[in-house]
Amino acid sequence: MNILVVDDEAQARERLRRLLADTEGRYTLAGEATDGLQAIEICRTQPIDLVLLDVQIPGMNGLDAARALAALDPAPAVVLVTAFEHEALAALGNQLAGCLVKPVCPERLCETLTRLQHPTRARRVEPATPCDRDPPRAAHRRQISAHYRGGLRTVQIQDVIYLRAEHKYVTVRHVDGELLIDESLRALEQEFAQLFLRIHRNALVARDRVVGLEKRSDGGSFIKLCDCAEQLTVSRRHLPEVRRWMRGDD
């Protein structure tokens, strides 16, 4: 199993390096990175099976980096390494293979590596394991990020007006413009179910920006949104659900 260690603290990387060395060659330290962008680039160019990923890293945080790593083909397994319990709990809702609490103890690391050893690359996604106890369901992200020409652009969830699937990407329409992200609209709907409402097979709208529902002359319906002049079509399939929500029905 080729392992990448991602942490901006040299001491933390050194500890994991020593712990992996103590496994007597069963696991290979394939590389180290100090931020999320560097980790993603390494995983794109090298055969990495597992990423031990710190939460508090420069640029994108560990959760956003984990999502970007999950979009790779093949995707490495990702185990979040965190110094704070609430971050560890949040990690478990993000398609991760598990998490470890700092300072990482040899026994927990060994248990995690053994569980993930088979299969490795192109593996089935395994459910995450609790850090210290069974946690509640994780909260959603507070922002959405995307890479543009080597940089990172970020939009706060509260500023998003709608999400619309177009070809291989999702357009994030926000108060200051648009952002293209390489994520599944279905996954976004599941993550932000309390914040966004599906109005079409290819569109979700922010619930708190809906101001009305109107009919077109052709009999179709469109939704009116605050801070957005676009008339987004509401499909016949989703129209009853939209009407129930607007009436406040359960």
N, C-alpha and C positions, 0 to 999 in steps of 0.2 A: 504494500500500500504506500503510494507516494503522497507525502503530506506537506502541505504549505502552511507555514505559521505566519499569521498576520497580526502585528501589534506594533504600535509606534514607540513602545517602551523597550529599551534594550534588555533590561533585567527580566522582563516578562518573556521575551523571546529566548533568552539564555536559559531560563528555567524549563521551558518546554523542550528546548534542545537537549538539555541534560536528561529529562524524563524519557524522551524518545530514545536517547542513546542507551538508557538502561534496559531497553527492551531486547537487547542483544541481537540487533539486526532484523527483527521481525517487521519493523516499520522504518521507512526511509524518509528522512527529512530532505525533501526535494527542493526547498527554497524558503526564503523569508521575504516578507513585504511589510512596509510601514503604513500603507494606506489602502483604501479600497480600489482605487484606479490601478495601482500597481498590481494588486492581487488579481484583478480581472484580466489584466494583460498577460500575466504569467500563466493563468489557467487557459487562456486562449492559445498559447504557444507551446505549452508543455503538458505532458500527461499527468495531471494532478487528480488523485482519487479523493482526497479529503483536505478540507481547509479548516484549520483551527483559527477562528476569526474573532478578534476582540470587538467589543461594541464601540468603545470610545476611541475612534481613529480619526485622523484629519480628513477633511472633505466630507464625503458621504459617510454616514454612520454605519455600524456593522449590519443593521437590519436592511438598509437600502443596498449595501454591497451584497448581502446574501441573496436578495431578490435578483440582482443583476447576474450573479453567479448561477442561480437556478435557471436562467434563460439560456445559458450556454449549451452547446451540443457537442459532446456529452457534458452533462453538468456534474461537477464534483459534489460529493457529500459536504455539508457545511455544519460544523459544530460551533456554536457561539460560546465564546469565553468572556465572562463578565465578572466585574467586581461588585455589582449591585444586584440584589435579589429581584427588584422590580423589573430590571432589564432582562434578567433570566426568565422571568415569567412571561414577559412580552415576546420573547424569542420563540416560545413554543407554538405560537400561532402562525408561523411564517415558513412553512415547508422546510424546516430545518431537521437535521438528523439527530439533534440533541443539543445540550448545553452543559458547560462546566463552569463552576463558580471559582473565581480567584480567591486565594492562591490555589491553583490546581493541585489536587492531591494525586499521588501516583496510582492509588487504587481505583479512583473514579476514572482517570484517564485510561487505565488498562481495561476497565469494564467497557468503556465507550468504544475503544479501538477494537476490542474483541467482537463486540456486537456488530460493528460496521465492516469487519474484515471480509465477510462473504455475504453478498457479492459486493464488488467495488465499483469500477466504472460501468456506466450504463445500467446501474443497479435499479432495483425498485426503490421508491421513496419509502423509507421506514418512518413510522410515527415517532415523534420526539419523546424523549424520556424526561421525567421530572428531574429538576436539579436537586432539591432537598425534600420536596414534598409535592403532592399533586396540586398543580396550580389551577386558578380559574382561567377561563378563556381569555386570550390576549386581546388587548385593545388594538384598534386600527392605527395605521400610520397617521402622522400629522402633516405629511408632505409627500409630494410625488417628485421624483427626480429623473432626469434624462441627460445623456451625454451629447454635447454638441462641440465638434471640432476640438476634441481633447479636453474640453471643460465640462462643468456640471451646472445645469440649470435646474432650479428647484421652485416648485409652486406649493403654497400652503393649501391644504385640503379645503379650508374655509373660503378660499378665493376661487375655487373651481365652480363653473356654471354648469357645464355638461361634459360628458365623456361619449365620444362617438367612434365606433370601430370603422376603419377605412383601410381595406386591403390587409396588410400585415401589421398595421399599427393602430394605435388608439390616439385620437386627437383630444387633448385636454384643453377645453376652452375655459379660460379664466379671465379675471377682470382686467388683466393687462395684456392679453393676447392669447397665443396658442402654444402648445407644447406637444410634440410627438413622442410617444412612449411605446416601447416594445413589450407590452403586457396584454394579457387576455382580458377582454371586457367581462367575461364570466367571472374570472378571479376577482376583478375589481368590484363587481356587483356583490359577491359574497363577502368581501372584506369590508365594504362600506354600505352594507344593506340598510343601516339605519339613516344614512345620509343621502343616498341616491335612490331614485325611482326609475324603473325601466319603463320607457314609453314606446320602444321599438326594439326589434331584434338587434339593432346596431347602435342603440343610444340609451344612455342613462342621464337623468337630470338631477341637479341638486334640489332636494325637497324644499329647503328654505328659500329657494329663489323662484319657486313656482308662484305665479300671480294670477293665472287664469287658464281656462281651456275654451277654445273657440272653434267654430265650424267654418270650413271653407265653402265656397259656392258649389264645389263639386261634391259636397257631402262628406268630405274627409275632415279630420280634426287636427288641430295643432295646439301646442302648449306655448303659453306666454311666460317668459322668464325675465326676472329683474336683471338689469344691466346687460341685456342681450336683445338685439333687434331681430335676430333670426327666428323664423317660424319653424320649429322642429315638429315634424309629423308624428302624430300618435297613431300607431297601427291599430287596426280593428281588433287584433288579438289582445292587445294590452289596454285598450280603451276602457273596458269595464273595471279593470283593476285601478286604473288612474282615477276614474270617477269615484269609486269606493273610497279611495285614499283621500280625495279632495272633500268628500262628504264627512270624513272622519269615522267611517265604519271600520269595524274590526276586520 
